[in-house]
Amino acid sequence: GGGSDGNFTAALGIPTLDGLGADGHGPHTLDETIYFSSLAPMTKLWVRLFETLE
C-alpha cells in the first residue's frame, strides 16, 4: 500500500524495507520538512539494521 517505490519490488516477491526515513511534514511538496527530533532515533535504527545484515 501507499506510494512507495518499494511496492514494485515487493510485488515481485523481493524482500523490501520501507518507511525508514525521517518523520516530517508535506512530503514531495515545496514545503517538505523533516523533524530534527526524528534524526537521532532513525540514525540509531539504521545503525542497528546495518549491524544485523549479513
N, CA, C, O and CB atoms as a CASP TS submission, in Angstrom:
PFRMAT TS
TARGET T0000
AUTHOR 0000-0000-0000
METHOD Language model
MODEL 1
PARENT N/A
ATOM      1  N   GLY     1       0.803  -1.185   0.000  1.00  0.00           N
ATOM      2  CA  GLY     1       0.000   0.000   0.000  1.00  0.00           C
ATOM      3  C   GLY     1       0.852   1.257   0.000  1.00  0.00           C
ATOM      4  O   GLY     1       2.077   1.178   0.084  1.00  0.00           O
ATOM      5  N   GLY     2       0.232   2.380  -0.090  1.00  0.00           N
ATOM      6  CA  GLY     2       0.949   3.643  -0.074  1.00  0.00           C
ATOM      7  C   GLY     2       1.604   3.951  -1.401  1.00  0.00           C
ATOM      8  O   GLY     2       1.360   3.270  -2.397  1.00  0.00           O
ATOM      9  N   GLY     3       2.429   4.966  -1.413  1.00  0.00           N
ATOM     10  CA  GLY     3       3.044   5.423  -2.653  1.00  0.00           C
ATOM     11  C   GLY     3       4.523   5.137  -2.747  1.00  0.00           C
ATOM     12  O   GLY     3       5.235   5.855  -3.450  1.00  0.00           O
ATOM     13  N   SER     4       5.011   4.128  -2.075  1.00  0.00           N
ATOM     14  CA  SER     4       6.436   3.815  -2.078  1.00  0.00           C
ATOM     15  C   SER     4       6.853   3.084  -3.343  1.00  0.00           C
ATOM     16  O   SER     4       6.101   2.263  -3.870  1.00  0.00           O
ATOM     17  CB  SER     4       6.789   2.982  -0.864  1.00  0.00           C
ATOM     18  N   ASP     5       8.057   3.382  -3.833  1.00  0.00           N
ATOM     19  CA  ASP     5       8.617   2.596  -4.933  1.00  0.00           C
ATOM     20  C   ASP     5       8.847   1.152  -4.503  1.00  0.00           C
ATOM     21  O   ASP     5       8.972   0.259  -5.341  1.00  0.00           O
ATOM     22  CB  ASP     5       9.933   3.218  -5.425  1.00  0.00           C
ATOM     23  N   GLY     6       8.902   0.930  -3.196  1.00  0.00           N
ATOM     24  CA  GLY     6       9.046  -0.419  -2.681  1.00  0.00           C
ATOM     25  C   GLY     6       7.891  -1.320  -3.069  1.00  0.00           C
ATOM     26  O   GLY     6       8.025  -2.543  -3.019  1.00  0.00           O
ATOM     27  N   ASN     7       6.765  -0.751  -3.452  1.00  0.00           N
ATOM     28  CA  ASN     7       5.636  -1.561  -3.917  1.00  0.00           C
ATOM     29  C   ASN     7       6.002  -2.366  -5.156  1.00  0.00           C
ATOM     30  O   ASN     7       5.507  -3.477  -5.345  1.00  0.00           O
ATOM     31  CB  ASN     7       4.429  -0.672  -4.214  1.00  0.00           C
ATOM     32  N   PHE     8       6.870  -1.810  -6.002  1.00  0.00           N
ATOM     33  CA  PHE     8       7.268  -2.513  -7.223  1.00  0.00           C
ATOM     34  C   PHE     8       8.109  -3.738  -6.894  1.00  0.00           C
ATOM     35  O   PHE     8       7.877  -4.815  -7.442  1.00  0.00           O
ATOM     36  CB  PHE     8       8.045  -1.574  -8.154  1.00  0.00           C
ATOM     37  N   THR     9       9.087  -3.581  -5.999  1.00  0.00           N
ATOM     38  CA  THR     9       9.936  -4.723  -5.660  1.00  0.00           C
ATOM     39  C   THR     9       9.165  -5.749  -4.830  1.00  0.00           C
ATOM     40  O   THR     9       9.332  -6.954  -5.018  1.00  0.00           O
ATOM     41  CB  THR     9      11.184  -4.254  -4.897  1.00  0.00           C
ATOM     42  N   ALA    10       8.333  -5.277  -3.926  1.00  0.00           N
ATOM     43  CA  ALA    10       7.544  -6.201  -3.113  1.00  0.00           C
ATOM     44  C   ALA    10       6.602  -7.027  -3.982  1.00  0.00           C
ATOM     45  O   ALA    10       6.392  -8.211  -3.717  1.00  0.00           O
ATOM     46  CB  ALA    10       6.745  -5.433  -2.054  1.00  0.00           C
ATOM     47  N   ALA    11       6.035  -6.413  -5.016  1.00  0.00           N
ATOM     48  CA  ALA    11       5.136  -7.134  -5.922  1.00  0.00           C
ATOM     49  C   ALA    11       5.862  -8.239  -6.674  1.00  0.00           C
ATOM     50  O   ALA    11       5.236  -9.201  -7.118  1.00  0.00           O
ATOM     51  CB  ALA    11       4.501  -6.169  -6.915  1.00  0.00           C
ATOM     52  N   LEU    12       7.175  -8.110  -6.819  1.00  0.00           N
ATOM     53  CA  LEU    12       7.981  -9.133  -7.481  1.00  0.00           C
ATOM     54  C   LEU    12       8.468 -10.198  -6.504  1.00  0.00           C
ATOM     55  O   LEU    12       9.202 -11.110  -6.886  1.00  0.00           O
ATOM     56  CB  LEU    12       9.168  -8.492  -8.176  1.00  0.00           C
ATOM     57  N   GLY    13       8.058 -10.078  -5.245  1.00  0.00           N
ATOM     58  CA  GLY    13       8.455 -11.050  -4.236  1.00  0.00           C
ATOM     59  C   GLY    13       9.820 -10.774  -3.636  1.00  0.00           C
ATOM     60  O   GLY    13      10.384 -11.632  -2.956  1.00  0.00           O
ATOM     61  N   ILE    14      10.359  -9.586  -3.880  1.00  0.00           N
ATOM     62  CA  ILE    14      11.668  -9.217  -3.352  1.00  0.00           C
ATOM     63  C   ILE    14      11.468  -8.609  -1.961  1.00  0.00           C
ATOM     64  O   ILE    14      10.704  -7.656  -1.809  1.00  0.00           O
ATOM     65  CB  ILE    14      12.409  -8.213  -4.310  1.00  0.00           C
ATOM     66  N   PRO    15      12.147  -9.153  -0.946  1.00  0.00           N
ATOM     67  CA  PRO    15      12.011  -8.555   0.390  1.00  0.00           C
ATOM     68  C   PRO    15      12.348  -7.062   0.340  1.00  0.00           C
ATOM     69  O   PRO    15      13.379  -6.670  -0.207  1.00  0.00           O
ATOM     70  CB  PRO    15      12.932  -9.282   1.410  1.00  0.00           C
ATOM     71  N   THR    16      11.482  -6.244   0.908  1.00  0.00           N
ATOM     72  CA  THR    16      11.592  -4.796   0.770  1.00  0.00           C
ATOM     73  C   THR    16      11.355  -4.109   2.106  1.00  0.00           C
ATOM     74  O   THR    16      10.378  -4.390   2.799  1.00  0.00           O
ATOM     75  CB  THR    16      10.599  -4.279  -0.274  1.00  0.00           C
ATOM     76  N   LEU    17      12.262  -3.204   2.458  1.00  0.00           N
ATOM     77  CA  LEU    17      12.081  -2.365   3.642  1.00  0.00           C
ATOM     78  C   LEU    17      11.554  -1.012   3.200  1.00  0.00           C
ATOM     79  O   LEU    17      11.978  -0.478   2.176  1.00  0.00           O
ATOM     80  CB  LEU    17      13.413  -2.210   4.440  1.00  0.00           C
ATOM     81  N   ASP    18      10.640  -0.467   3.963  1.00  0.00           N
ATOM     82  CA  ASP    18      10.057   0.832   3.626  1.00  0.00           C
ATOM     83  C   ASP    18       9.807   1.599   4.915  1.00  0.00           C
ATOM     84  O   ASP    18       9.741   1.011   5.994  1.00  0.00           O
ATOM     85  CB  ASP    18       8.734   0.668   2.809  1.00  0.00           C
ATOM     86  N   GLY    19       9.670   2.892   4.799  1.00  0.00           N
ATOM     87  CA  GLY    19       9.360   3.704   5.968  1.00  0.00           C
ATOM     88  C   GLY    19      10.548   3.959   6.863  1.00  0.00           C
ATOM     89  O   GLY    19      10.389   4.114   8.074  1.00  0.00           O
ATOM     90  N   LEU    20      11.746   4.004   6.285  1.00  0.00           N
ATOM     91  CA  LEU    20      12.947   4.177   7.089  1.00  0.00           C
ATOM     92  C   LEU    20      13.496   5.596   7.047  1.00  0.00           C
ATOM     93  O   LEU    20      14.636   5.831   7.448  1.00  0.00           O
ATOM     94  CB  LEU    20      14.002   3.222   6.631  1.00  0.00           C
ATOM     95  N   GLY    21      12.710   6.525   6.574  1.00  0.00           N
ATOM     96  CA  GLY    21      13.154   7.913   6.529  1.00  0.00           C
ATOM     97  C   GLY    21      12.761   8.672   7.785  1.00  0.00           C
ATOM     98  O   GLY    21      12.054   8.159   8.652  1.00  0.00           O
ATOM     99  N   ALA    22      13.233   9.892   7.857  1.00  0.00           N
ATOM    100  CA  ALA    22      12.899  10.754   8.993  1.00  0.00           C
ATOM    101  C   ALA    22      11.426  11.154   8.935  1.00  0.00           C
ATOM    102  O   ALA    22      10.827  11.221   7.861  1.00  0.00           O
ATOM    103  CB  ALA    22      13.801  12.013   9.008  1.00  0.00           C
ATOM    104  N   ASP    23      10.862  11.415  10.099  1.00  0.00           N
ATOM    105  CA  ASP    23       9.491  11.929  10.154  1.00  0.00           C
ATOM    106  C   ASP    23       9.479  13.373   9.684  1.00  0.00           C
ATOM    107  O   ASP    23      10.468  14.092   9.826  1.00  0.00           O
ATOM    108  CB  ASP    23       8.906  11.817  11.590  1.00  0.00           C
ATOM    109  N   GLY    24       8.362  13.786   9.126  1.00  0.00           N
ATOM    110  CA  GLY    24       8.288  15.160   8.663  1.00  0.00           C
ATOM    111  C   GLY    24       6.887  15.563   8.271  1.00  0.00           C
ATOM    112  O   GLY    24       5.898  14.980   8.714  1.00  0.00           O
ATOM    113  N   HIS    25       6.830  16.581   7.423  1.00  0.00           N
ATOM    114  CA  HIS    25       5.561  17.178   7.017  1.00  0.00           C
ATOM    115  C   HIS    25       5.639  17.565   5.544  1.00  0.00           C
ATOM    116  O   HIS    25       6.688  17.998   5.067  1.00  0.00           O
ATOM    117  CB  HIS    25       5.218  18.416   7.897  1.00  0.00           C
ATOM    118  N   GLY    26       4.542  17.412   4.835  1.00  0.00           N
ATOM    119  CA  GLY    26       4.452  17.881   3.454  1.00  0.00           C
ATOM    120  C   GLY    26       5.331  17.138   2.468  1.00  0.00           C
ATOM    121  O   GLY    26       6.005  17.774   1.658  1.00  0.00           O
ATOM    122  N   PRO    27       5.349  15.802   2.507  1.00  0.00           N
ATOM    123  CA  PRO    27       6.243  15.069   1.610  1.00  0.00           C
ATOM    124  C   PRO    27       6.001  15.394   0.136  1.00  0.00           C
ATOM    125  O   PRO    27       4.861  15.508  -0.313  1.00  0.00           O
ATOM    126  CB  PRO    27       6.082  13.584   1.832  1.00  0.00           C
ATOM    127  N   HIS    28       7.080  15.536  -0.591  1.00  0.00           N
ATOM    128  CA  HIS    28       7.062  15.765  -2.041  1.00  0.00           C
ATOM    129  C   HIS    28       6.375  17.075  -2.425  1.00  0.00           C
ATOM    130  O   HIS    28       5.778  17.175  -3.497  1.00  0.00           O
ATOM    131  CB  HIS    28       6.368  14.610  -2.735  1.00  0.00           C
ATOM    132  N   THR    29       6.459  18.072  -1.554  1.00  0.00           N
ATOM    133  CA  THR    29       5.926  19.401  -1.859  1.00  0.00           C
ATOM    134  C   THR    29       7.027  20.434  -1.643  1.00  0.00           C
ATOM    135  O   THR    29       8.096  20.112  -1.125  1.00  0.00           O
ATOM    136  CB  THR    29       4.678  19.726  -0.976  1.00  0.00           C
ATOM    137  N   LEU    30       6.764  21.657  -2.038  1.00  0.00           N
ATOM    138  CA  LEU    30       7.735  22.729  -1.809  1.00  0.00           C
ATOM    139  C   LEU    30       7.926  23.011  -0.322  1.00  0.00           C
ATOM    140  O   LEU    30       8.945  23.573   0.080  1.00  0.00           O
ATOM    141  CB  LEU    30       7.291  24.001  -2.522  1.00  0.00           C
ATOM    142  N   ASP    31       6.952  22.624   0.488  1.00  0.00           N
ATOM    143  CA  ASP    31       7.021  22.854   1.930  1.00  0.00           C
ATOM    144  C   ASP    31       7.499  21.630   2.706  1.00  0.00           C
ATOM    145  O   ASP    31       7.348  21.578   3.927  1.00  0.00           O
ATOM    146  CB  ASP    31       5.670  23.277   2.442  1.00  0.00           C
ATOM    147  N   GLU    32       8.073  20.645   2.014  1.00  0.00           N
ATOM    148  CA  GLU    32       8.516  19.427   2.688  1.00  0.00           C
ATOM    149  C   GLU    32       9.571  19.751   3.738  1.00  0.00           C
ATOM    150  O   GLU    32      10.524  20.484   3.474  1.00  0.00           O
ATOM    151  CB  GLU    32       9.070  18.418   1.670  1.00  0.00           C
ATOM    152  N   THR    33       9.389  19.201   4.922  1.00  0.00           N
ATOM    153  CA  THR    33      10.350  19.380   6.009  1.00  0.00           C
ATOM    154  C   THR    33      10.518  18.056   6.739  1.00  0.00           C
ATOM    155  O   THR    33       9.677  17.164   6.632  1.00  0.00           O
ATOM    156  CB  THR    33       9.891  20.499   6.991  1.00  0.00           C
ATOM    157  N   ILE    34      11.612  17.938   7.479  1.00  0.00           N
ATOM    158  CA  ILE    34      11.772  16.804   8.383  1.00  0.00           C
ATOM    159  C   ILE    34      11.840  17.350   9.798  1.00  0.00           C
ATOM    160  O   ILE    34      12.240  18.492  10.026  1.00  0.00           O
ATOM    161  CB  ILE    34      13.048  15.959   8.035  1.00  0.00           C
ATOM    162  N   TYR    35      11.446  16.517  10.733  1.00  0.00           N
ATOM    163  CA  TYR    35      11.511  16.900  12.138  1.00  0.00           C
ATOM    164  C   TYR    35      12.893  16.528  12.660  1.00  0.00           C
ATOM    165  O   TYR    35      13.266  15.355  12.689  1.00  0.00           O
ATOM    166  CB  TYR    35      10.380  16.206  12.977  1.00  0.00           C
ATOM    167  N   PHE    36      13.645  17.543  13.071  1.00  0.00           N
ATOM    168  CA  PHE    36      15.001  17.331  13.568  1.00  0.00           C
ATOM    169  C   PHE    36      15.023  16.279  14.668  1.00  0.00           C
ATOM    170  O   PHE    36      15.968  15.497  14.769  1.00  0.00           O
ATOM    171  CB  PHE    36      15.590  18.643  14.085  1.00  0.00           C
ATOM    172  N   SER    37      13.980  16.262  15.490  1.00  0.00           N
ATOM    173  CA  SER    37      13.918  15.314  16.608  1.00  0.00           C
ATOM    174  C   SER    37      13.859  13.860  16.152  1.00  0.00           C
ATOM    175  O   SER    37      14.111  12.957  16.949  1.00  0.00           O
ATOM    176  CB  SER    37      12.715  15.618  17.470  1.00  0.00           C
ATOM    177  N   SER    38      13.530  13.618  14.886  1.00  0.00           N
ATOM    178  CA  SER    38      13.450  12.235  14.399  1.00  0.00           C
ATOM    179  C   SER    38      14.783  11.734  13.855  1.00  0.00           C
ATOM    180  O   SER    38      14.916  10.542  13.574  1.00  0.00           O
ATOM    181  CB  SER    38      12.388  12.124  13.318  1.00  0.00           C
ATOM    182  N   LEU    39      15.771  12.609  13.701  1.00  0.00           N
ATOM    183  CA  LEU    39      17.036  12.194  13.093  1.00  0.00           C
ATOM    184  C   LEU    39      17.820  11.211  13.958  1.00  0.00           C
ATOM    185  O   LEU    39      18.299  10.198  13.448  1.00  0.00           O
ATOM    186  CB  LEU    39      17.887  13.406  12.816  1.00  0.00           C
ATOM    187  N   ALA    40      17.960  11.485  15.238  1.00  0.00           N
ATOM    188  CA  ALA    40      18.730  10.588  16.107  1.00  0.00           C
ATOM    189  C   ALA    40      18.085   9.204  16.207  1.00  0.00           C
ATOM    190  O   ALA    40      18.788   8.206  16.046  1.00  0.00           O
ATOM    191  CB  ALA    40      18.866  11.199  17.504  1.00  0.00           C
ATOM    192  N   PRO    41      16.775   9.102  16.466  1.00  0.00           N
ATOM    193  CA  PRO    41      16.176   7.767  16.528  1.00  0.00           C
ATOM    194  C   PRO    41      16.291   6.998  15.206  1.00  0.00           C
ATOM    195  O   PRO    41      16.545   5.793  15.213  1.00  0.00           O
ATOM    196  CB  PRO    41      14.716   7.882  16.920  1.00  0.00           C
ATOM    197  N   MET    42      16.109   7.680  14.086  1.00  0.00           N
ATOM    198  CA  MET    42      16.214   6.987  12.797  1.00  0.00           C
ATOM    199  C   MET    42      17.654   6.576  12.517  1.00  0.00           C
ATOM    200  O   MET    42      17.888   5.511  11.944  1.00  0.00           O
ATOM    201  CB  MET    42      15.690   7.881  11.660  1.00  0.00           C
ATOM    202  N   THR    43      18.615   7.393  12.907  1.00  0.00           N
ATOM    203  CA  THR    43      20.024   7.032  12.733  1.00  0.00           C
ATOM    204  C   THR    43      20.347   5.783  13.539  1.00  0.00           C
ATOM    205  O   THR    43      21.038   4.890  13.049  1.00  0.00           O
ATOM    206  CB  THR    43      20.945   8.196  13.156  1.00  0.00           C
ATOM    207  N   LYS    44      19.857   5.713  14.761  1.00  0.00           N
ATOM    208  CA  LYS    44      20.072   4.521  15.590  1.00  0.00           C
ATOM    209  C   LYS    44      19.443   3.291  14.943  1.00  0.00           C
ATOM    210  O   LYS    44      20.024   2.206  14.966  1.00  0.00           O
ATOM    211  CB  LYS    44      19.491   4.733  17.002  1.00  0.00           C
ATOM    212  N   LEU    45      18.267   3.462  14.372  1.00  0.00           N
ATOM    213  CA  LEU    45      17.607   2.350  13.692  1.00  0.00           C
ATOM    214  C   LEU    45      18.434   1.864  12.510  1.00  0.00           C
ATOM    215  O   LEU    45      18.609   0.660  12.327  1.00  0.00           O
ATOM    216  CB  LEU    45      16.211   2.763  13.222  1.00  0.00           C
ATOM    217  N   TRP    46      18.949   2.803  11.697  1.00  0.00           N
ATOM    218  CA  TRP    46      19.778   2.436  10.546  1.00  0.00           C
ATOM    219  C   TRP    46      21.047   1.720  10.992  1.00  0.00           C
ATOM    220  O   TRP    46      21.436   0.723  10.385  1.00  0.00           O
ATOM    221  CB  TRP    46      20.139   3.681   9.727  1.00  0.00           C
ATOM    222  N   VAL    47      21.693   2.213  12.040  1.00  0.00           N
ATOM    223  CA  VAL    47      22.914   1.569  12.540  1.00  0.00           C
ATOM    224  C   VAL    47      22.603   0.143  12.956  1.00  0.00           C
ATOM    225  O   VAL    47      23.329  -0.783  12.594  1.00  0.00           O
ATOM    226  CB  VAL    47      23.517   2.361  13.730  1.00  0.00           C
ATOM    227  N   ARG    48      21.541  -0.041  13.707  1.00  0.00           N
ATOM    228  CA  ARG    48      21.165  -1.388  14.158  1.00  0.00           C
ATOM    229  C   ARG    48      20.810  -2.279  12.974  1.00  0.00           C
ATOM    230  O   ARG    48      21.162  -3.459  12.961  1.00  0.00           O
ATOM    231  CB  ARG    48      19.981  -1.319  15.138  1.00  0.00           C
ATOM    232  N   LEU    49      20.128  -1.739  11.998  1.00  0.00           N
ATOM    233  CA  LEU    49      19.785  -2.507  10.806  1.00  0.00           C
ATOM    234  C   LEU    49      21.045  -3.001  10.101  1.00  0.00           C
ATOM    235  O   LEU    49      21.144  -4.178   9.754  1.00  0.00           O
ATOM    236  CB  LEU    49      18.936  -1.661   9.846  1.00  0.00           C
ATOM    237  N   PHE    50      22.006  -2.105   9.889  1.00  0.00           N
ATOM    238  CA  PHE    50      23.244  -2.498   9.210  1.00  0.00           C
ATOM    239  C   PHE    50      24.048  -3.496  10.029  1.00  0.00           C
ATOM    240  O   PHE    50      24.737  -4.346   9.465  1.00  0.00           O
ATOM    241  CB  PHE    50      24.095  -1.272   8.916  1.00  0.00           C
ATOM    242  N   GLU    51      23.971  -3.404  11.345  1.00  0.00           N
ATOM    243  CA  GLU    51      24.676  -4.358  12.201  1.00  0.00           C
ATOM    244  C   GLU    51      24.105  -5.765  12.066  1.00  0.00           C
ATOM    245  O   GLU    51      24.822  -6.744  12.275  1.00  0.00           O
ATOM    246  CB  GLU    51      24.608  -3.911  13.656  1.00  0.00           C
ATOM    247  N   THR    52      22.828  -5.876  11.721  1.00  0.00           N
ATOM    248  CA  THR    52      22.194  -7.192  11.655  1.00  0.00           C
ATOM    249  C   THR    52      22.231  -7.817  10.265  1.00  0.00           C
ATOM    250  O   THR    52      21.907  -8.995  10.112  1.00  0.00           O
ATOM    251  CB  THR    52      20.772  -7.085  12.109  1.00  0.00           C
ATOM    252  N   LEU    53      22.619  -7.048   9.251  1.00  0.00           N
ATOM    253  CA  LEU    53      22.688  -7.600   7.897  1.00  0.00           C
ATOM    254  C   LEU    53      23.934  -8.453   7.733  1.00  0.00           C
ATOM    255  O   LEU    53      24.990  -8.135   8.280  1.00  0.00           O
ATOM    256  CB  LEU    53      22.674  -6.476   6.848  1.00  0.00           C
ATOM    257  N   GLU    54      23.812  -9.511   6.998  1.00  0.00           N
ATOM    258  CA  GLU    54      24.967 -10.374   6.736  1.00  0.00           C
ATOM    259  C   GLU    54      25.694  -9.910   5.503  1.00  0.00           C
ATOM    260  O   GLU    54      26.698 -10.508   5.117  1.00  0.00           O
ATOM    261  CB  GLU    54      24.540 -11.833   6.575  1.00  0.00           C
TER
END
